[in-house]
């Protein structure tokens, strides 16, 4: 059994503020790599049998993901996804 224990389901750029964007730029990571919808997220986690998924709300780091969006994803796919906050 393959369990992915650390995934994020977030809406970019809406879920982020500074310093998140500056951190991406400094690391050479395009913002577009964080811009994905539910279908892309599901495809990206398809190899795992179980997936732990969470938003992250830590304003000082620039993360402001809404847990409700993650809860709704897990409710649609409870056989595979596990909500963690």
C-alpha positions in Angstrom: 0.0 0.0 0.0 1.3 3.4 -0.9 0.3 6.3 1.3 1.1 9.9 0.4 1.3 11.6 3.8 1.8 15.2 2.7 -0.3 16.9 0.0 -1.9 20.3 -0.3 -5.2 21.2 -2.0 -5.1 24.9 -2.3 -6.3 27.6 -4.7 -3.5 29.7 -6.1 -3.1 32.6 -6.1 -6.1 33.3 -3.8 -4.8 31.2 -0.9 -1.4 33.0 -0.7 0.1 36.3 0.2 3.7 37.4 0.9 6.2 36.0 1.7 5.0 33.0 -0.3 5.4 34.6 -3.7 8.8 36.0 -2.8 9.8 32.5 -1.6 8.8 31.0 -4.9 10.6 33.6 -6.9 13.8 33.2 -4.9 13.7 29.4 -5.4 12.9 29.7 -9.1 9.5 28.0 -8.8 6.9 29.4 -11.2 3.6 30.4 -9.5 1.8 28.4 -12.2 3.1 25.2 -10.6 0.8 25.9 -7.7 -2.2 26.6 -9.9 -4.2 23.4 -10.3 -7.8 22.3 -10.0 -9.4 19.3 -8.5 -9.0 17.1 -11.6 -5.2 17.9 -11.7 -4.9 17.2 -8.0 -6.7 13.9 -8.3 -4.5 12.9 -11.3 -1.3 14.0 -9.4 -2.2 11.7 -6.5 -3.5 8.8 -8.5 -0.5 6.5 -7.8 -1.2 6.5 -4.0 -3.7 4.2 -2.3 -4.4 6.7 0.4 -3.6 10.4 0.5 -3.4 12.8 3.5 -4.5 16.2 2.3 -4.7 19.6 4.0 -4.7 23.2 3.5 -2.4 25.3 5.5 -3.4 28.5 7.2 -0.3 30.2 8.5 -0.5 33.8 7.6 3.1 34.7 8.6 4.3 32.3 5.9 1.9 33.6 3.3 -0.2 30.5 3.4 -4.0 31.1 3.8 -5.6 28.0 2.4 -9.2 27.4 3.5 -9.8 24.1 5.3 -13.4 24.0 4.1 -12.3 23.4 0.5 -10.2 20.5 1.6 -13.1 19.0 3.7 -15.3 19.2 0.6 -12.7 17.4 -1.5 -12.4 14.6 1.1 -16.1 14.3 1.4 -16.3 13.7 -2.4 -13.6 11.0 -2.2 -13.7 9.5 1.3 -12.4 6.1 0.2 -8.9 7.5 -0.6 -8.4 11.0 0.9 -7.9 11.8 4.6 -8.3 15.3 5.9 -5.6 16.6 8.2 -5.4 20.0 9.8 
